[in-house]
Amino acid sequence: MHPRSIHDVRLPSAHVIEQVRLTCSDLPENSTVLAESFYRHLFEIAPEARSMFAADMSPQHERMSQALLDVVRYLDRPEEVQQYLRRLGAHHHRELGIKPEHYPNVGRAMVRAVRDLSPSWSSSFSSSWIMVYEWITANMLAGAEADAEAAAARAANTAEPRTAQTVRTAAHGAARR
């Protein structure tokens, strides 16, 4: 499963969003149980991912739980959620080195974690989570791509004046000889 482009993924339907919200409805406010289950599954699926995180996962559990539950809560405000996800994707790319090939394992771990915590889990819930996760991923990757393009443009703009200065200095030196 390779992540799909932002151009290939639509916002899930209201029914799909409601299905996803239903699976989270039993989680207590500020609970990290979903994140704990998620990371347990992620490190089983991709043990090499463990080195990307601090030894004490408590702060990460809190951040991840809050972020995911906020995204689920506000999916009916897609413009706001998209901007948040794109910033998050840029940050994950720039600061953590997250690559597109990491996202499928994250998706698998996410679906397994929600399944573990949802007493009424069904294949319909699984399908809904996959659709929402694809939308989340597409937006995060769009943010990462935009960040990478901006970094490349900054690097090109920074390198260009030095190159022009070097050419002028070399030409001036050659003219003086």
Secondary structure, 3 states (H helix, E strand, C coil): CCCCCCCCCCCCCHHHHHHHHHHHCCCCCCCCHHHHHHHHHHHHHCHHHHHHCCCCCHHHHHHHHHHHHHHHHCCCCHHHHHHHHHHHHHHHHHHHCCCHHHHHHHHHHHHHHHHHHCCCCCHHHHHHHHHHHHHHHHHHHHHHHHHHHHHHHHHHHHHHHHHHHHHHHHHHHHHHC
